[in-house]
Amino acid sequence: VSTQSTGGKIANMLSHSKDSIKEPILRTQNKEMKKLALPNFKTLQEYMGDIKTGKNLNEQERLKRAIELVDRGWKNVMQRDELFMQLIKQTTRNPKPKSLELGWRLMAAYLYYFPPTVRFQSYLEGYLYKNIDLVPEITHYATYCHERLAFMVERGPKMGSEKPTEKTLCHVMQLPVKKSIFAATLGEVMNLQQYSHPNHHLPWVLTLLAEKIVEYGGHNTLGIFRVPGDIDMVTALKSAIDSGEYTSNFPTNDPSVCASLFKEWLRELYDPVIPHDQYDVCLRSCENPNYCATIINDQLPNINRLVVTYVIRFLQSFLTEERKTATRMNADNLAMVFAPNLLRYSGTDLKVVMDNAESEMKFVRTLINHLDTSYMDGVV
């Protein structure tokens, strides 16, 4: 930490403040980090409403500032510790409940997308642990963030080229107070449903949406999966399913809305359903049916194998001649739509993403055309 004062002055320097900072809180020789630290802190103060320019922000403006900060840490490892340290400062001895909650919501977002560096882990872990019992109003946030840090240290940052968005960030910031079956790992999803759906071997949300797609005529809907459902209806359905309100009155009878959420659930999984460590071999063997089947049946964790096989079996049900004529969706079309939801390149280079898209599509098409999914009959 920069050494400008001692004792109580250091404590004040590491406490919530309406004043700007003159230099990074953490000592650094990196000129770029020195340059970015000050505007980052101002953005944080605006987001939390700690300075005049942030007091009257509407929710969208506030969220925009949060996205700026999360995106910087997600993209740049060198900025992460300073971002965490600035947030620690603004959530320490913060007398304003709303500002404090906003700060902890941002902490949850940071720890969803990226961990601190190894040298900063123990300091952050201690801060989070200390806050679990320090202020009752933020106990749930501190508990979640403490658990999330342990997860991030073990697993590393969220990988992929899909940058943080307003939609995902809103959802992520609610996770400390409301566990969700969206944007979680498969393991977390299965743990969440162990009491509500104890006999299910698959995520119940996946089977529910598949059943609704069929029930509402998806097998005969033009452009199913390719033509998106109404975005407001998709959001409403997502909220209803996550809150349990769907049971008494399902909020839609549109198969395209259900199909959009079916894809979204897969795409938002914290880790892709086909793990990153299998990505390259999937692309290398994308047109070899036997090897593709071996990857799915022998190389994936059991829950991933079941989910992939269930999805492929569901897509195979659209390939009768009558249904292909009605939907205008053949194996190529379905593979093109679903490849980004099953496979995820772990880097951020958009050129590589574009270069790999054809091989990703071929891999999924090979699964749709050749994978034996008969053993999934009756599995839920």
Phi, psi and chi 1 to 4 in degrees:
 res  aa     phi    psi   chi1   chi2   chi3   chi4
   1 VAL       -  140.8  174.7      -      -      -
   2 SER   -55.9  135.1  -56.4      -      -      -
   3 THR  -104.3   90.1   55.5      -      -      -
   4 GLN  -111.6  -16.7  -68.8 -174.1  -30.9      -
   5 SER  -155.6  172.3   51.4      -      -      -
   6 THR  -129.7  169.9   58.9      -      -      -
   7 GLY    55.1 -126.5      -      -      -      -
   8 GLY   -63.1  -30.4      -      -      -      -
   9 LYS   -66.8  -36.1  -69.4 -175.0  177.8 -179.9
  10 ILE   -65.2  -41.7  -70.1 -179.6      -      -
  11 ALA   -59.3  -41.3      -      -      -      -
  12 ASN   -65.9  -37.6  -72.1  -25.3      -      -
  13 MET   -63.7  -28.8 -174.2  175.8   70.0      -
  14 LEU  -100.8   22.5  -62.7 -178.8      -      -
  15 SER  -117.8  161.3  -62.3      -      -      -
  16 HIS   -49.7  139.1  176.0  -92.7      -      -
  17 SER  -150.8  147.8  175.6      -      -      -
  18 LYS   -89.2   -9.8  -65.0 -177.5  -70.9 -175.0
  19 ASP   -83.5  155.5  -61.2  -32.2      -      -
  20 SER   -76.7  167.4   60.1      -      -      -
  21 ILE  -102.7  152.2   57.5  174.2      -      -
  22 LYS   -96.4  -16.9  -53.0  -59.0 -178.2 -173.8
  23 GLU  -158.5  167.5   60.5 -178.4  -17.5      -
  24 PRO   -57.8  147.8  -22.7   32.9      -      -
  25 ILE   -69.6  -39.5  -58.8  175.0      -      -
  26 LEU   -91.3  135.5  -64.2  174.6      -      -
  27 ARG   -64.7  133.1 -176.5  179.3  -60.9  163.9
  28 THR  -151.6  149.0  179.0      -      -      -
  29 GLN  -101.1   -2.8  -60.3  -58.4  -43.5      -
  30 ASN   -77.3  116.4 -173.2  -59.7      -      -
  31 LYS   -63.4  -37.3  -68.9 -177.4 -180.0  179.8
  32 GLU   -65.2  -41.3 -177.7 -174.5    3.2      -
  33 MET   -65.8  -39.0  -65.4  -55.7  102.6      -
  34 LYS   -61.7  -39.8  -72.6 -176.8  177.3 -179.0
  35 LYS   -69.5  -37.1 -178.5  179.4  178.2 -179.2
  36 LEU   -82.8  -25.2  -69.2  170.7      -      -
  37 ALA   -59.4  -42.3      -      -      -      -
  38 LEU   -68.1  -49.5  -83.2   60.6      -      -
  39 PRO   -65.7  -31.2   17.9  -29.8      -      -
  40 ASN   -62.1  -42.0  -77.6   -7.6      -      -
  41 PHE   -66.8  -39.5 -171.5   69.2      -      -
  42 LYS   -63.2  -41.7 -178.9 -179.7  179.2 -178.7
  43 THR   -61.5  -40.7  -59.9      -      -      -
  44 LEU   -62.5  -45.4  174.8   62.8      -      -
  45 GLN   -63.0  -38.3  -71.3  179.6  -55.7      -
  46 GLU   -65.7  -45.1  -71.7 -178.6  -22.3      -
  47 TYR   -57.1  -43.5  159.9   75.0      -      -
  48 MET   -82.4   -5.1  -65.4  176.4   66.6      -
  49 GLY    74.1   26.9      -      -      -      -
  50 ASP   -87.9  -12.8  -68.7  -25.0      -      -
  51 ILE  -129.6  165.8   55.9  176.8      -      -
  52 LYS   -55.2  -42.1 -173.0  175.6 -179.3  179.5
  53 THR   -70.2   -7.7   51.4      -      -      -
  54 GLY  -110.6   -3.1      -      -      -      -
  55 LYS   -71.9  -32.7  -70.7 -168.6 -178.7  -61.7
  56 ASN  -111.4   24.4  -64.2  -45.2      -      -
  57 LEU   -67.4  140.5  -64.0  179.4      -      -
  58 ASN   -81.1  174.6   60.3   39.4      -      -
  59 GLU   -62.8  -37.7  -73.3  -54.1  -53.8      -
  60 GLN   -67.3  -40.7 -170.1  166.7    8.2      -
  61 GLU   -65.4  -39.5  -67.4  169.3  -27.7      -
  62 ARG   -65.4  -42.5 -164.7  176.8  -54.1  -77.6
  63 LEU   -65.3  -36.2 -167.8   59.8      -      -
  64 LYS   -58.5  -40.7  179.5 -178.3  177.3 -178.4
  65 ARG   -68.9  -37.3  -75.5  155.9  176.0   78.2
  66 ALA   -62.9  -42.2      -      -      -      -
  67 ILE   -62.7  -40.5  -70.5  173.3      -      -
  68 GLU   -56.4  -45.8  -71.9  177.5   15.1      -
  69 LEU   -69.7  -45.2  -65.9  167.6      -      -
  70 VAL   -62.9  -42.1  172.7      -      -      -
  71 ASP   -62.7  -38.3 -168.4   52.5      -      -
  72 ARG   -64.7  -42.7  -71.1  168.0 -168.1  167.5
  73 GLY   -70.8  -34.9      -      -      -      -
  74 TRP   -65.6  -38.4  178.2   65.6      -      -
  75 LYS   -84.2  -30.9  -72.2  178.9  176.8  175.8
  76 ASN  -127.1  105.8 -167.8  -29.0      -      -
  77 VAL   -58.3  -36.7  175.5      -      -      -
  78 MET   -63.9  -23.7  -64.5  -67.5  -67.7      -
  79 GLN   -88.0  -13.6  -69.4 -164.1   59.4      -
  80 ARG   -62.8  -48.4  -69.2  174.7 -175.7  172.0
  81 ASP   -63.7  -40.0  -68.6   -9.5      -      -
  82 GLU   -65.7  -39.0  178.1   68.7   19.6      -
  83 LEU   -61.3  -44.9  -72.9  169.9      -      -
  84 PHE   -62.9  -42.7  -83.2  114.6      -      -
  85 MET   -65.6  -40.7 -165.6   68.9 -136.0      -
  86 GLN   -63.2  -37.8  -69.1 -178.1    4.3      -
  87 LEU   -70.6  -37.1 -165.7   47.5      -      -
  88 ILE   -59.1  -45.4  -72.6  173.2      -      -
  89 LYS   -56.9  -48.1  171.2  179.8  170.2   63.5
  90 GLN   -78.2  -11.4  -69.0  -56.0   96.4      -
  91 THR  -106.1    8.5   52.8      -      -      -
  92 THR  -101.1  124.0  -62.8      -      -      -
  93 ARG    52.9   41.8  -59.3 -172.5 -176.6   91.7
  94 ASN   -86.7  115.9 -173.8  -26.6      -      -
  95 PRO   -82.6   -4.2   31.5  -34.3      -      -
  96 LYS  -105.5  111.5  -58.8  177.6  179.9  178.9
  97 PRO   -55.4  -42.8  -25.9   34.8      -      -
  98 LYS   -66.5  -44.7 -178.3  179.0  178.8 -178.8
  99 SER   -60.8  -42.5  170.5      -      -      -
 100 LEU   -62.2  -44.7 -177.7   63.5      -      -
 101 GLU   -64.8  -41.2 -177.8  177.8    6.4      -
 102 LEU   -60.8  -40.1  -73.4  168.5      -      -
 103 GLY   -62.1  -43.3      -      -      -      -
 104 TRP   -72.3  -29.7  -82.7   98.1      -      -
 105 ARG   -64.9  -39.1  -71.0  177.3   65.4 -172.1
 106 LEU   -68.1  -35.9 -175.0   59.3      -      -
 107 MET   -59.8  -41.7 -177.1   75.5   78.9      -
 108 ALA   -62.4  -39.1      -      -      -      -
 109 ALA   -67.1  -44.3      -      -      -      -
 110 TYR   -53.4  -48.7  -77.3  178.6      -      -
 111 LEU   -77.9   -7.2  -72.9  168.2      -      -
 112 TYR   -79.6  -36.9 -179.8   84.0      -      -
 113 TYR   -97.6  -30.4  -78.1  100.5      -      -
 114 PHE  -158.0  150.4   54.5   83.8      -      -
 115 PRO   -94.0  169.0   34.8  -33.2      -      -
 116 PRO   -74.0  174.2   30.6  -35.6      -      -
 117 THR   -72.9  165.9   65.7      -      -      -
 118 VAL   -57.2  -39.9  172.7      -      -      -
 119 ARG   -69.8  -19.2   66.7  177.9 -178.0  174.8
 120 PHE  -102.2   -6.1 -163.4   69.0      -      -
 121 GLN   -60.3  -48.2  -77.1  172.5   10.7      -
 122 SER   -65.2  -37.4   59.9      -      -      -
 123 TYR   -64.1  -46.7 -174.8   89.3      -      -
 124 LEU   -65.2  -41.3 -179.7   58.6      -      -
 125 GLU   -59.8  -43.0 -166.9  -83.9  -24.3      -
 126 GLY   -63.7  -40.5      -      -      -      -
 127 TYR   -63.9  -45.3  178.2   77.6      -      -
 128 LEU   -64.7  -44.5  -62.1  174.8      -      -
 129 TYR   -62.1  -42.7 -176.8   77.5      -      -
 130 LYS   -60.5  -34.4  176.8 -178.2   70.0  175.0
 131 ASN   -82.8   -9.0  -84.5  -86.6      -      -
 132 ILE   -58.9  -38.2  -70.2  175.3      -      -
 133 ASP  -114.3    8.6  -63.4  -43.5      -      -
 134 LEU   -81.6  -48.5 -165.8   63.1      -      -
 135 VAL  -127.1  112.3 -179.0      -      -      -
 136 PRO   -51.9  -35.7  -26.5   35.3      -      -
 137 GLU   -67.1  -21.4  -71.3   76.8   13.1      -
 138 ILE  -116.3   12.6   55.9   93.4      -      -
 139 THR   -55.9  -45.2  -68.8      -      -      -
 140 HIS   -65.8  -34.3   47.1  -68.0      -      -
 141 TYR   -68.6  -47.4  -73.6  103.1      -      -
 142 ALA   -63.2  -39.3      -      -      -      -
 143 THR   -63.3  -47.3  -59.5      -      -      -
 144 TYR   -60.1  -47.1  171.2   85.3      -      -
 145 CYS   -65.3  -36.5  -70.2      -      -      -
 146 HIS   -63.8  -43.5 -171.2 -100.2      -      -
 147 GLU   -67.3  -37.9  -66.8  171.7   -8.0      -
 148 ARG   -67.8  -36.9 -165.5   73.2 -159.4  175.6
 149 LEU   -61.3  -44.8  175.2   61.1      -      -
 150 ALA   -59.3  -40.5      -      -      -      -
 151 PHE   -64.1  -45.8  175.3   88.2      -      -
 152 MET   -67.0  -37.2  -68.2  -61.8  -75.3      -
 153 VAL   -62.2  -38.6  167.5      -      -      -
 154 GLU   -75.0  -40.0  177.7 -175.6   -9.0      -
 155 ARG  -100.5  -23.3  -60.1  -73.9  -67.0  -81.5
 156 GLY    88.7  177.8      -      -      -      -
 157 PRO   -67.7  157.4   25.5  -34.3      -      -
 158 LYS   -62.9  127.5 -178.4  173.3  172.8   60.6
 159 MET  -103.9  155.2  -66.5 -173.5  -75.4      -
 160 GLY   129.0  169.8      -      -      -      -
 161 SER   -94.7   -3.4   58.6      -      -      -
 162 GLU   -83.0  106.4 -170.6  171.6  -44.1      -
 163 LYS   -73.4  160.4   63.3 -175.0  -64.5 -177.9
 164 PRO   -57.8  138.2  -24.4   33.6      -      -
 165 THR  -125.0  166.3   63.6      -      -      -
 166 GLU   -57.2  -43.5  -70.3 -175.4   10.8      -
 167 LYS   -62.4  -49.6 -175.1  177.2  179.7 -179.1
 168 THR   -70.3  -36.1   55.6      -      -      -
 169 LEU   -67.0  -40.7 -156.7   61.0      -      -
 170 CYS   -56.3  -44.3  -81.0      -      -      -
 171 HIS   -66.1  -46.7 -178.0   72.8      -      -
 172 VAL   -61.6  -37.7  165.4      -      -      -
 173 MET   -68.7  -16.6  -75.5  179.1  161.2      -
 174 GLN   -89.1  -11.7  -66.8  -62.7  -40.5      -
 175 LEU   -60.6  -33.8  -67.5  178.3      -      -
 176 PRO   -63.2  -28.7  -24.8   35.5      -      -
 177 VAL  -105.3  -12.5  -65.9      -      -      -
 178 LYS  -148.2  104.6 -175.1  179.6 -178.0  -58.0
 179 LYS   -63.0  143.5  -60.8  -63.9 -176.5 -176.2
 180 SER  -132.8  151.0  174.5      -      -      -
 181 ILE   -89.5    0.5   55.2  173.8      -      -
 182 PHE  -105.7  147.5  -65.9   90.8      -      -
 183 ALA    60.6   28.2      -      -      -      -
 184 ALA  -112.0  176.1      -      -      -      -
 185 THR   -83.6  162.3   66.7      -      -      -
 186 LEU   -60.7  -38.7  -80.9  175.3      -      -
 187 GLY   -61.3  -41.8      -      -      -      -
 188 GLU   -66.0  -39.4  -71.4  168.7  -20.0      -
 189 VAL   -61.5  -45.6  171.7      -      -      -
 190 MET   -67.5  -35.2  -62.7  -52.2  -70.4      -
 191 ASN   -66.3  -39.3  -74.8  -23.4      -      -
 192 LEU   -64.5  -29.6  -78.1  172.7      -      -
 193 GLN  -100.5    7.5   69.6  177.3   46.7      -
 194 GLN   -65.3  -25.0   62.3 -179.5  -35.8      -
 195 TYR   -97.7  -36.7  -62.1  112.9      -      -
 196 SER   -77.0  -30.6   59.7      -      -      -
 197 HIS  -137.5   64.0  -61.0   80.2      -      -
 198 PRO   -64.4  -22.4   24.5  -34.3      -      -
 199 ASN   -99.0    6.6  -62.2  -41.3      -      -
 200 HIS   -87.8  133.4  -81.6 -129.2      -      -
 201 HIS   -95.1  -10.5  -58.7  -74.0      -      -
 202 LEU  -121.7  156.6  -70.6  159.5      -      -
 203 PRO   -58.3  125.0  -25.3   36.0      -      -
 204 TRP   -64.5  -29.2   65.7  -92.5      -      -
 205 VAL   -63.9  -35.3   61.8      -      -      -
 206 LEU   -66.7  -47.1 -168.4   68.0      -      -
 207 THR   -70.2  -36.2   58.3      -      -      -
 208 LEU   -60.4  -48.2  171.0   70.1      -      -
 209 LEU   -66.8  -37.8  -70.0  169.7      -      -
 210 ALA   -61.7  -43.6      -      -      -      -
 211 GLU   -63.1  -40.3  -70.5  165.4    2.0      -
 212 LYS   -69.2  -36.3  -67.8  -62.2 -177.0 -179.2
 213 ILE   -58.7  -44.5  -69.0  168.0      -      -
 214 VAL   -68.8  -46.8  173.6      -      -      -
 215 GLU   -58.5  -36.9  178.8 -177.3  -17.2      -
 216 TYR   -93.2   13.1  -62.3  145.4      -      -
 217 GLY    91.7   22.5      -      -      -      -
 218 GLY   -59.8  -30.6      -      -      -      -
 219 HIS   -64.0  -16.1  -82.6  144.9      -      -
 220 ASN  -125.1   20.6  -62.1  -63.4      -      -
 221 THR   -97.3  123.6  -62.2      -      -      -
 222 LEU   -58.2  126.5 -178.9   64.8      -      -
 223 GLY    71.2   22.2      -      -      -      -
 224 ILE   -54.1  136.3 -169.5   69.4      -      -
 225 PHE    77.2  -32.4  -63.4  117.5      -      -
 226 ARG   -85.0  -43.6  178.6  177.6   54.7   81.5
 227 VAL   -85.9  118.7  177.6      -      -      -
 228 PRO   -71.0  150.7   25.7  -33.9      -      -
 229 GLY   -77.7  165.1      -      -      -      -
 230 ASP   -55.1  125.8  178.3   83.0      -      -
 231 ILE   -63.7  -36.2 -171.4  169.4      -      -
 232 ASP   -68.0  -37.3  -68.4  -28.1      -      -
 233 MET   -69.2  -37.3  -71.6  -59.1  -60.2      -
 234 VAL   -62.5  -44.1  173.9      -      -      -
 235 THR   -63.4  -41.2  -59.4      -      -      -
 236 ALA   -65.3  -40.6      -      -      -      -
 237 LEU   -65.3  -42.5  177.2   58.2      -      -
 238 LYS   -59.2  -46.0 -177.4  177.3 -175.5  178.6
 239 SER   -63.9  -42.4  176.6      -      -      -
 240 ALA   -64.5  -41.0      -      -      -      -
 241 ILE   -68.1  -42.5  -72.3  176.7      -      -
 242 ASP   -67.0  -31.2 -137.0   10.8      -      -
 243 SER   -92.2  -10.2   64.2      -      -      -
 244 GLY    86.3    4.0      -      -      -      -
 245 GLU   -78.4   -4.8  -64.4  173.3    0.1      -
 246 TYR   -73.8  -19.0   71.8   94.6      -      -
 247 THR   -66.5  -38.3   52.7      -      -      -
 248 SER   -86.7  -29.3   57.6      -      -      -
 249 ASN  -152.2   95.8 -176.5   23.7      -      -
 250 PHE   -64.4  127.5 -155.4   76.8      -      -
 251 PRO   -75.7    1.0   23.8  -30.8      -      -
 252 THR  -154.5  156.2 -175.7      -      -      -
 253 ASN  -124.9   22.3   60.2    1.4      -      -
 254 ASP   -95.3  115.7 -175.2  -19.8      -      -
 255 PRO   -64.0  -28.4   23.1  -34.0      -      -
 256 SER   -69.9  -31.6  -66.2      -      -      -
 257 VAL   -66.5  -45.6  169.4      -      -      -
 258 CYS   -64.4  -38.6  -62.1      -      -      -
 259 ALA   -66.0  -39.0      -      -      -      -
 260 SER   -63.7  -42.0  -69.7      -      -      -
 261 LEU   -71.9  -32.6 -168.4   57.4      -      -
 262 PHE   -56.8  -49.3 -175.1   91.7      -      -
 263 LYS   -66.3  -41.3  -66.4 -173.6  -60.5  177.0
 264 GLU   -63.0  -40.3 -175.8  171.5  -44.9      -
 265 TRP   -60.0  -44.7 -178.7   83.9      -      -
 266 LEU   -64.0  -45.2  -72.8  165.6      -      -
 267 ARG   -66.6  -32.6 -173.1  171.5   61.5 -106.8
 268 GLU   -86.2   -5.6  -74.4 -171.4  -11.0      -
 269 LEU   -51.7  138.7  -77.0  171.1      -      -
 270 TYR   -57.5  -43.4 -172.2   84.0      -      -
 271 ASP  -112.2  142.1  -62.7  -45.8      -      -
 272 PRO   -62.1  150.7   23.5  -33.1      -      -
 273 VAL   -64.9  -29.7   67.5      -      -      -
 274 ILE   -98.1  108.7  -63.6  177.3      -      -
 275 PRO   -58.9  156.5  -23.8   34.2      -      -
 276 HIS   -56.1  -35.8  -70.3  -63.9      -      -
 277 ASP   -71.9   -8.3   60.2    7.1      -      -
 278 GLN  -104.9   -2.6  -63.9  -62.6  -40.1      -
 279 TYR   -59.6  -52.2 -179.4   84.2      -      -
 280 ASP   -63.6  -41.3  -71.7  -22.3      -      -
 281 VAL   -69.4  -31.0   70.5      -      -      -
 282 CYS   -61.7  -42.9  -72.0      -      -      -
 283 LEU   -69.8  -37.4  -92.8   57.6      -      -
 284 ARG   -67.1  -31.4  -72.2 -163.5  -58.7  -91.0
 285 SER  -108.8   25.5   58.6      -      -      -
 286 CYS   -62.2  -20.5   62.2      -      -      -
 287 GLU  -116.7   17.3  -65.6 -174.7  -79.4      -
 288 ASN  -106.4   99.7 -175.5  -36.0      -      -
 289 PRO   -56.6  -42.2  -25.2   34.9      -      -
 290 ASN   -65.8  -42.5  -69.4  -27.4      -      -
 291 TYR   -72.8  -36.2 -154.7   83.0      -      -
 292 CYS   -60.2  -42.7  -71.1      -      -      -
 293 ALA   -65.1  -37.6      -      -      -      -
 294 THR   -63.1  -40.7  -62.1      -      -      -
 295 ILE   -58.6  -49.4  -65.8  171.3      -      -
 296 ILE   -67.2  -46.1  -57.9  -55.4      -      -
 297 ASN   -81.0  -28.5  -66.5  -34.8      -      -
 298 ASP  -117.2  -20.3  -60.9  -22.1      -      -
 299 GLN  -106.1  -13.9  -55.8  -60.4  -39.3      -
 300 LEU   -94.8  149.5  -58.3 -169.4      -      -
 301 PRO   -56.0  153.6  -23.1   33.4      -      -
 302 ASN   -56.8  -46.4 -173.2   55.9      -      -
 303 ILE   -65.4  -36.8 -178.0   59.3      -      -
 304 ASN   -65.2  -42.2  -62.5   64.6      -      -
 305 ARG   -59.5  -44.4  175.2 -177.9   61.8   83.0
 306 LEU   -65.2  -43.1  -70.1  174.2      -      -
 307 VAL   -65.4  -48.2  169.0      -      -      -
 308 VAL   -59.7  -46.5  171.9      -      -      -
 309 THR   -64.8  -38.6  -50.3      -      -      -
 310 TYR   -62.4  -46.4  179.4   86.0      -      -
 311 VAL   -61.6  -45.6  170.7      -      -      -
 312 ILE   -63.8  -41.8  -64.1  -58.8      -      -
 313 ARG   -62.2  -39.9 -176.4  162.9 -177.1   76.6
 314 PHE   -62.8  -44.1 -177.5   50.4      -      -
 315 LEU   -65.6  -36.2  -62.8 -178.8      -      -
 316 GLN   -61.0  -27.2  -71.0  170.4  -17.8      -
 317 SER   -69.3  -11.9   73.4      -      -      -
 318 PHE   -91.3    1.1  -74.0   81.0      -      -
 319 LEU  -101.9   15.6  -64.3 -176.8      -      -
 320 THR   -69.2  154.7   66.0      -      -      -
 321 GLU   -59.2  -40.4  -70.1  -56.5  -41.2      -
 322 GLU   -62.6  -43.1 -179.5 -177.7   -5.2      -
 323 ARG   -73.4  -36.3  -69.9  170.3  179.6  172.7
 324 LYS   -64.0  -37.2  -75.6 -168.6  -67.4 -176.8
 325 THR   -65.6  -40.8  -60.7      -      -      -
 326 ALA   -72.4  -40.7      -      -      -      -
 327 THR   -91.7  -19.8   64.4      -      -      -
 328 ARG    58.8   31.9  -60.0  -72.0 -156.5  -81.4
 329 MET  -123.1  105.7  -65.0  -65.9  -72.2      -
 330 ASN   -99.0 -171.9   58.4   23.3      -      -
 331 ALA   -60.8  -39.0      -      -      -      -
 332 ASP   -61.9  -46.7  -76.0   -1.1      -      -
 333 ASN   -62.4  -46.0  -56.4  138.3      -      -
 334 LEU   -63.8  -40.0  -68.9  170.7      -      -
 335 ALA   -65.5  -40.3      -      -      -      -
 336 MET   -63.2  -40.0 -173.9  173.4  -64.8      -
 337 VAL   -72.0  -38.8  169.0      -      -      -
 338 PHE   -92.7  -16.5  -89.6   86.6      -      -
 339 ALA   -54.0  -45.8      -      -      -      -
 340 PRO   -68.5  -15.2  -15.6   29.8      -      -
 341 ASN   -92.0  -15.0  -57.0  -55.6      -      -
 342 LEU  -108.4  -32.9  -61.3  176.7      -      -
 343 LEU  -116.5  146.9  -68.4  156.0      -      -
 344 ARG  -146.4  116.3 -168.4 -174.3  -54.5  160.1
 345 TYR   -63.5  134.7  170.4   59.2      -      -
 346 SER   -81.9  -10.8   62.0      -      -      -
 347 GLY   -94.2 -172.2      -      -      -      -
 348 THR  -120.2    6.0   57.7      -      -      -
 349 ASP   -77.1  109.5 -172.0  -30.7      -      -
 350 LEU   -65.6  -27.9  -68.5  179.5      -      -
 351 LYS   -64.8  -42.6 -177.1  178.1 -175.3  -55.6
 352 VAL   -64.4  -40.3  176.2      -      -      -
 353 VAL   -56.9  -47.2  172.7      -      -      -
 354 MET   -67.3  -41.6  -63.2  -59.6  -66.7      -
 355 ASP   -63.5  -33.2  -70.5  -14.1      -      -
 356 ASN   -85.1  -13.1  -70.9   -6.1      -      -
 357 ALA   -58.4  -40.6      -      -      -      -
 358 GLU   -65.9  -42.7 -176.5  176.3   -0.1      -
 359 SER   -67.6  -35.7  -66.6      -      -      -
 360 GLU   -60.9  -45.2  -68.8  177.5   -1.6      -
 361 MET   -62.1  -42.7 -174.3  -83.6  -74.2      -
 362 LYS   -63.3  -39.0  -72.1  178.6  179.2  177.8
 363 PHE   -62.0  -48.0  175.6   78.3      -      -
 364 VAL   -67.3  -37.6  176.2      -      -      -
 365 ARG   -62.2  -40.6 -178.4 -178.7   63.7 -168.4
 366 THR   -61.5  -40.8  -60.5      -      -      -
 367 LEU   -63.7  -45.9  -65.1 -179.1      -      -
 368 ILE   -61.2  -40.2  -66.7  172.5      -      -
 369 ASN   -80.9  -26.3  -75.2  -28.1      -      -
 370 HIS  -129.3  -18.7  -60.0  -74.3      -      -
 371 LEU   -68.7  129.7 -174.8   66.5      -      -
 372 ASP   -78.1  111.3 -179.2    3.6      -      -
 373 THR  -113.2   13.1   60.7      -      -      -
 374 SER   -61.4  -28.4   57.9      -      -      -
 375 TYR   -70.7   -7.2   69.9   89.2      -      -
 376 MET   -84.9   -3.8  -68.5  -61.0  -67.0      -
 377 ASP   -54.2  122.8  -90.6   -9.9      -      -
 378 GLY    81.3   -3.3      -      -      -      -
 379 VAL   -82.9  128.6  176.1      -      -      -
 380 VAL  -130.7      -  -66.6      -      -      -
